[in-house]
Amino acid sequence: MTNKYYEFFCPVKVIAGKAALEHIPFELTGLAAKRPMIVTDKGVRAAGLLDPVIAACEESGLEIVSIYDDVPPDSSTTVVRDIATVYRKEKCDSIIAVGGGSAIDTGKAVNILVSEGGDDIAKYSGAGILKHPLKPFFVVPTTAGTGSEVTSVAVITDEKKGVKLPFTSSFLLPNAAIIDPRMTLTLPPHITAATAMDAMTHAVEAFTCMAKNPLSDAYATAAIKKVSQSLLAVMDNPKDENGRLELAQASTMAGIAFSNSMVGLVHSLGHATGAICHLPHGLCMSLYLPYVLEFNIESIREPLGELLLYLEGPEVYSATPAARRAEASISAIRKLRDALHKRCELPRTLKETGKVLESQLEAIAEMALDDGSIMFNPREVTKEDALSVLRRAWA
C-alpha cells in the first residue's frame, strides 16, 4: 500500500496552548488587519466563549467591528450572503470564525464573497475555481473533532435547490488556527464524545486508505494516541484543561492527516446518513467505524494491526500475536465506543439512534456510492457491500 508518489500540503500556522487566544491581535496586525469581523453561532456566544477573544483584541487596541452570531447548524447560501453584506457595510478587513464545523465553513464561504465580490456563492463551488488569496482569516475551533481549521474544504447548503455545495481550494485554508483549551471546556459530554470520535475516524481512515503517505501517517498515529489516552479522562473530568488541549490538538492533527491522505467508506456512509436522517456527522463516524474496518480488514491488515500500538499502548501491542493485531484494533475501538455509550449514550448502532428506519438503508447505500470519498476506500464497494455494512451497523 505504499505510494511511490504523493503530495503533502499544510501551510496553516497552528497557535496552541493555554494562552493561544491572546496571540490573535499579533497575527491580525501582522497581516495589516485592523477591523475584524467575528462569525459564530448563538450557542458559542451564550457559553461566553467570545469574551476572551474580544478581550484579547480590545487589550491590544484592535476593535472588533462586527459580530455575526446567527450561523445555523447547517449553514446556507442565504446566511453567507447576509454576513457578506454586513462585512461590506461595516468595512471589515478580516474574519475570525469561532465555533464548530458550521461556523468555520461559513467563515470560509463569506471570505470567498468578500474577497472575490458578488452575491452568488454558488458560482465559486467546485475545485480550482479560486485563483487569488483571500482576506485574512483566522479560526478558533470550539469543538475538538472536525479539523476544519486545517482543511481546504467547505460545504454550504443551497436551500432553494436542496443540495450541498462543496468548495475546495488551498485559498480557503485559514492564515492561522488558534487551539485554546478554554474553548472546549464547556462542551457537553455527548458532543465531546462524538467530536473526538470524528477525529479518531479521520485519523484511522487517513492511516488505512488508498492515499496514505509517510507524512500523513505521522499525524494520524499521533492523533489516535492522543484520543485514546485522553478521551475517557475528559469524559470523567470535563474541566481537565490538559486533556481538552490533547483532544483539540488530536483533532487538528487528524485534520492535517486526512486532508492529505483522504478518507473512505466511513465518510461515504456518514455523509449519506447525515443527509437522509439528519444525524450529526461525528455520531455517524463513531457508529460506522468498526463495521467498515471489518469490511476492509483483508485489504488493510498490516496498517490496521499497527494502530493497536496507538490505541492500546506498547504492552498490549507486544502481547498480541502479529496475526491478531488487526482484529484487536477493531476490538479496542469497540471497547472505547462501549465506554462512551455507558457515559453519555453515544449510539453504537443505527437502531440505537432512534432516528433511522430500516427502510432507509437502501437509500443510504445508493447515496454513499456517489460520495467522493468512496474512491479512496482500500476495498472496492458495490451497492450490496454498502448494504451489508449498513445491515451490520443496524443492530
KEDO-130130 format. One record per residue (C-alpha): residue in three letters; x, y, z. Coordinates in steps of 0.25 Angstrom, whole numbers. Layout:
NODE:ala:X:Y:Z $
...
This chain:
NODE:met:0:0:0 $
NODE:thr:12:9:-1 $
NODE:asn:10:21:-11 $
NODE:lys:22:24:-20 $
NODE:tyr:17:38:-22 $
NODE:tyr:10:47:-12 $
NODE:glu:7:61:-8 $
NODE:phe:6:67:5 $
NODE:phe:2:81:8 $
NODE:cys:-2:89:21 $
NODE:pro:2:103:21 $
NODE:val:-7:107:33 $
NODE:lys:0:113:45 $
NODE:val:-4:106:58 $
NODE:ile:-4:114:70 $
NODE:ala:-8:105:82 $
NODE:gly:-8:105:97 $
NODE:lys:-14:111:109 $
NODE:ala:-12:126:105 $
NODE:ala:-13:124:90 $
NODE:leu:-25:133:88 $
NODE:glu:-16:145:93 $
NODE:his:-8:144:81 $
NODE:ile:-19:147:71 $
NODE:pro:-17:162:71 $
NODE:phe:-2:160:68 $
NODE:glu:-6:151:56 $
NODE:leu:-16:161:51 $
NODE:thr:-7:173:51 $
NODE:gly:4:164:44 $
NODE:leu:-6:164:32 $
NODE:ala:-9:179:33 $
NODE:ala:-23:175:38 $
NODE:lys:-30:185:47 $
NODE:arg:-45:183:46 $
NODE:pro:-48:168:49 $
NODE:met:-62:162:48 $
NODE:ile:-65:150:57 $
NODE:val:-74:139:51 $
NODE:thr:-80:130:61 $
NODE:asp:-93:124:66 $
NODE:lys:-103:127:77 $
NODE:gly:-98:115:86 $
NODE:val:-84:119:85 $
NODE:arg:-87:133:89 $
NODE:ala:-97:129:100 $
NODE:ala:-86:120:106 $
NODE:gly:-77:132:108 $
NODE:leu:-67:127:98 $
NODE:leu:-65:141:91 $
NODE:asp:-62:148:103 $
NODE:pro:-47:144:104 $
NODE:val:-46:147:89 $
NODE:ile:-52:161:89 $
NODE:ala:-44:164:102 $
NODE:ala:-31:160:95 $
NODE:cys:-34:169:83 $
NODE:glu:-38:181:91 $
NODE:glu:-26:180:100 $
NODE:ser:-17:182:88 $
NODE:gly:-25:193:83 $
NODE:leu:-32:185:72 $
NODE:glu:-47:188:70 $
NODE:ile:-56:176:67 $
NODE:val:-65:184:57 $
NODE:ser:-76:174:56 $
NODE:ile:-81:161:62 $
NODE:tyr:-90:151:54 $
NODE:asp:-95:141:63 $
NODE:asp:-106:134:56 $
NODE:val:-99:123:48 $
NODE:pro:-109:111:47 $
NODE:pro:-104:97:50 $
NODE:asp:-105:94:35 $
NODE:ser:-100:107:28 $
NODE:ser:-107:112:16 $
NODE:thr:-104:121:4 $
NODE:thr:-114:131:9 $
NODE:val:-107:133:22 $
NODE:val:-93:134:15 $
NODE:arg:-99:145:6 $
NODE:asp:-105:152:19 $
NODE:ile:-92:152:26 $
NODE:ala:-84:157:14 $
NODE:thr:-94:169:13 $
NODE:val:-91:173:27 $
NODE:tyr:-76:171:25 $
NODE:arg:-76:181:14 $
NODE:lys:-85:191:21 $
NODE:glu:-76:191:33 $
NODE:lys:-64:192:25 $
NODE:cys:-57:180:32 $
NODE:asp:-44:175:26 $
NODE:ser:-43:161:33 $
NODE:ile:-51:149:38 $
NODE:ile:-49:141:51 $
NODE:ala:-58:129:51 $
NODE:val:-61:124:65 $
NODE:gly:-69:111:66 $
NODE:gly:-70:97:61 $
NODE:gly:-70:92:46 $
NODE:ser:-82:100:42 $
NODE:ala:-77:114:47 $
NODE:ile:-63:111:41 $
NODE:asp:-69:106:27 $
NODE:thr:-78:119:27 $
NODE:gly:-66:128:30 $
NODE:lys:-59:121:18 $
NODE:ala:-70:124:9 $
NODE:val:-72:138:14 $
NODE:asn:-57:140:11 $
NODE:ile:-59:136:-3 $
NODE:leu:-71:146:-6 $
NODE:val:-64:158:1 $
NODE:ser:-51:155:-6 $
NODE:glu:-56:151:-20 $
NODE:gly:-68:160:-20 $
NODE:gly:-83:157:-24 $
NODE:asp:-94:151:-16 $
NODE:asp:-95:137:-23 $
NODE:ile:-86:128:-15 $
NODE:ala:-91:116:-24 $
NODE:lys:-83:121:-35 $
NODE:tyr:-70:118:-27 $
NODE:ser:-74:104:-24 $
NODE:gly:-65:92:-28 $
NODE:ala:-50:91:-29 $
NODE:gly:-39:100:-34 $
NODE:ile:-49:112:-37 $
NODE:leu:-42:122:-28 $
NODE:lys:-29:128:-33 $
NODE:his:-25:138:-23 $
NODE:pro:-22:138:-8 $
NODE:leu:-34:143:1 $
NODE:lys:-35:153:12 $
NODE:pro:-28:150:26 $
NODE:phe:-36:138:32 $
NODE:phe:-34:132:46 $
NODE:val:-41:120:52 $
NODE:val:-43:117:67 $
NODE:pro:-50:103:68 $
NODE:thr:-59:101:79 $
NODE:thr:-61:86:77 $
NODE:ala:-50:76:76 $
NODE:gly:-54:68:64 $
NODE:thr:-56:73:50 $
NODE:gly:-42:78:47 $
NODE:ser:-48:89:38 $
NODE:glu:-38:99:43 $
NODE:val:-27:92:35 $
NODE:thr:-35:87:23 $
NODE:ser:-37:94:9 $
NODE:val:-51:90:8 $
NODE:ala:-65:96:12 $
NODE:val:-79:91:10 $
NODE:ile:-91:100:9 $
NODE:thr:-105:97:7 $
NODE:asp:-113:103:-5 $
NODE:glu:-127:103:2 $
NODE:lys:-134:106:-11 $
NODE:lys:-128:95:-19 $
NODE:gly:-127:86:-7 $
NODE:val:-113:82:-9 $
NODE:lys:-100:83:-2 $
NODE:leu:-90:91:-10 $
NODE:pro:-75:87:-8 $
NODE:phe:-64:97:-9 $
NODE:thr:-49:93:-10 $
NODE:ser:-37:102:-11 $
NODE:ser:-24:104:-4 $
NODE:phe:-28:118:-2 $
NODE:leu:-39:114:7 $
NODE:leu:-28:110:17 $
NODE:pro:-28:120:29 $
NODE:asn:-16:128:32 $
NODE:ala:-15:122:46 $
NODE:ala:-23:112:54 $
NODE:ile:-24:116:69 $
NODE:ile:-25:104:78 $
NODE:asp:-28:108:92 $
NODE:pro:-34:98:103 $
NODE:arg:-43:109:109 $
NODE:met:-51:108:96 $
NODE:thr:-55:93:99 $
NODE:leu:-57:93:114 $
NODE:thr:-72:95:113 $
NODE:leu:-75:84:103 $
NODE:pro:-86:75:107 $
NODE:pro:-82:60:109 $
NODE:his:-89:55:97 $
NODE:ile:-82:66:88 $
NODE:thr:-69:63:94 $
NODE:ala:-70:48:91 $
NODE:ala:-76:50:77 $
NODE:thr:-66:60:72 $
NODE:ala:-54:53:78 $
NODE:met:-59:40:70 $
NODE:asp:-60:49:58 $
NODE:ala:-45:52:60 $
NODE:met:-42:37:63 $
NODE:thr:-49:33:50 $
NODE:his:-41:44:41 $
NODE:ala:-28:38:47 $
NODE:val:-32:23:45 $
NODE:glu:-37:25:31 $
NODE:ala:-25:34:27 $
NODE:phe:-16:23:32 $
NODE:thr:-23:11:25 $
NODE:cys:-28:18:12 $
NODE:met:-22:18:-2 $
NODE:ala:-15:31:-2 $
NODE:lys:-8:29:11 $
NODE:asn:7:34:12 $
NODE:pro:18:35:22 $
NODE:leu:15:49:26 $
NODE:ser:0:48:28 $
NODE:asp:3:35:35 $
NODE:ala:11:42:46 $
NODE:tyr:0:52:48 $
NODE:ala:-11:41:48 $
NODE:thr:-4:32:58 $
NODE:ala:-1:43:68 $
NODE:ala:-16:47:67 $
NODE:ile:-20:33:70 $
NODE:lys:-11:32:82 $
NODE:lys:-16:46:88 $
NODE:val:-31:42:86 $
NODE:ser:-28:28:92 $
NODE:gln:-21:34:104 $
NODE:ser:-29:46:107 $
NODE:leu:-44:44:103 $
NODE:leu:-49:36:115 $
NODE:ala:-41:44:125 $
NODE:val:-48:57:119 $
NODE:met:-62:50:120 $
NODE:asp:-60:47:134 $
NODE:asn:-54:61:137 $
NODE:pro:-59:71:127 $
NODE:lys:-51:82:133 $
NODE:asp:-38:75:130 $
NODE:glu:-30:86:123 $
NODE:asn:-19:77:119 $
NODE:gly:-28:66:113 $
NODE:arg:-36:77:106 $
NODE:leu:-24:82:99 $
NODE:glu:-19:68:95 $
NODE:leu:-33:65:89 $
NODE:ala:-33:79:82 $
NODE:gln:-19:76:76 $
NODE:ala:-23:62:72 $
NODE:ser:-34:68:64 $
NODE:thr:-24:77:57 $
NODE:met:-14:66:54 $
NODE:ala:-25:57:49 $
NODE:gly:-30:69:40 $
NODE:ile:-16:70:34 $
NODE:ala:-15:55:32 $
NODE:phe:-28:53:25 $
NODE:ser:-27:66:16 $
NODE:asn:-14:60:11 $
NODE:ser:-18:45:10 $
NODE:met:-33:45:8 $
NODE:val:-44:37:15 $
NODE:gly:-52:25:11 $
NODE:leu:-65:17:13 $
NODE:val:-68:22:27 $
NODE:his:-69:36:22 $
NODE:ser:-77:32:10 $
NODE:leu:-87:25:19 $
NODE:gly:-87:36:29 $
NODE:his:-89:47:19 $
NODE:ala:-101:39:13 $
NODE:thr:-107:37:27 $
NODE:gly:-106:51:31 $
NODE:ala:-113:56:18 $
NODE:ile:-124:46:19 $
NODE:cys:-126:44:34 $
NODE:his:-120:57:39 $
NODE:leu:-111:51:49 $
NODE:pro:-99:59:54 $
NODE:his:-86:55:46 $
NODE:gly:-78:51:58 $
NODE:leu:-88:42:63 $
NODE:cys:-89:35:49 $
NODE:met:-73:34:49 $
NODE:ser:-73:27:62 $
NODE:leu:-85:18:59 $
NODE:tyr:-79:13:45 $
NODE:leu:-64:12:48 $
NODE:pro:-63:-3:53 $
NODE:tyr:-73:-8:43 $
NODE:val:-65:-2:32 $
NODE:leu:-52:-7:37 $
NODE:glu:-57:-21:38 $
NODE:phe:-62:-20:23 $
NODE:asn:-48:-14:19 $
NODE:ile:-40:-23:28 $
NODE:glu:-33:-33:18 $
NODE:ser:-28:-20:10 $
NODE:ile:-23:-13:22 $
NODE:arg:-18:-24:31 $
NODE:glu:-4:-18:33 $
NODE:pro:-7:-3:35 $
NODE:leu:-19:-7:44 $
NODE:gly:-10:-16:52 $
NODE:glu:0:-5:54 $
NODE:leu:-11:4:60 $
NODE:leu:-12:-5:72 $
NODE:leu:1:1:78 $
NODE:tyr:-6:15:78 $
NODE:leu:-20:10:82 $
NODE:glu:-15:1:94 $
NODE:gly:-1:4:97 $
NODE:pro:12:-4:96 $
NODE:glu:9:-15:106 $
NODE:val:-4:-19:99 $
NODE:tyr:3:-18:85 $
NODE:ser:15:-27:89 $
NODE:ala:6:-37:96 $
NODE:thr:-3:-38:83 $
NODE:pro:2:-48:72 $
NODE:ala:4:-40:59 $
NODE:ala:-7:-48:52 $
NODE:arg:-17:-44:62 $
NODE:arg:-14:-29:63 $
NODE:ala:-24:-24:53 $
NODE:glu:-35:-31:60 $
NODE:ala:-30:-26:73 $
NODE:ser:-30:-11:68 $
NODE:ile:-45:-13:64 $
NODE:ser:-48:-18:78 $
NODE:ala:-41:-6:84 $
NODE:ile:-49:3:76 $
NODE:arg:-62:-5:80 $
NODE:lys:-57:-4:95 $
NODE:leu:-56:11:94 $
NODE:arg:-70:12:88 $
NODE:asp:-76:4:99 $
NODE:ala:-69:12:110 $
NODE:leu:-75:25:103 $
NODE:his:-89:19:102 $
NODE:lys:-88:16:117 $
NODE:arg:-84:30:120 $
NODE:cys:-93:38:110 $
NODE:glu:-101:28:102 $
NODE:leu:-94:31:89 $
NODE:pro:-101:21:79 $
NODE:arg:-93:9:74 $
NODE:thr:-103:4:64 $
NODE:leu:-113:11:55 $
NODE:lys:-125:5:63 $
NODE:glu:-119:12:76 $
NODE:thr:-120:26:69 $
NODE:gly:-135:24:69 $
NODE:lys:-135:33:56 $
NODE:val:-132:23:45 $
NODE:leu:-142:14:39 $
NODE:glu:-138:0:34 $
NODE:ser:-146:4:21 $
NODE:gln:-136:16:19 $
NODE:leu:-123:7:18 $
NODE:glu:-125:5:3 $
NODE:ala:-125:20:0 $
NODE:ile:-113:22:9 $
NODE:ala:-106:11:1 $
NODE:glu:-109:18:-12 $
NODE:met:-105:31:-8 $
NODE:ala:-92:26:-1 $
NODE:leu:-88:20:-15 $
NODE:asp:-88:35:-21 $
NODE:asp:-79:41:-10 $
NODE:gly:-65:45:-14 $
NODE:ser:-58:39:-2 $
NODE:ile:-62:25:-7 $
NODE:met:-51:25:-17 $
NODE:phe:-41:25:-7 $
NODE:asn:-46:13:1 $
NODE:pro:-36:2:1 $
NODE:arg:-46:-8:-4 $
NODE:glu:-56:-7:-16 $
NODE:val:-70:-5:-11 $
NODE:thr:-83:-9:-18 $
NODE:lys:-97:-6:-14 $
NODE:glu:-98:-20:-8 $
NODE:asp:-86:-17:0 $
NODE:ala:-91:-4:5 $
NODE:leu:-104:-10:9 $
NODE:ser:-97:-22:16 $
NODE:val:-89:-12:25 $
NODE:leu:-102:-4:28 $
NODE:arg:-109:-16:32 $
NODE:arg:-98:-20:41 $
NODE:ala:-98:-6:47 $
NODE:trp:-113:-6:48 $
NODE:ala:-113:-15:61 $
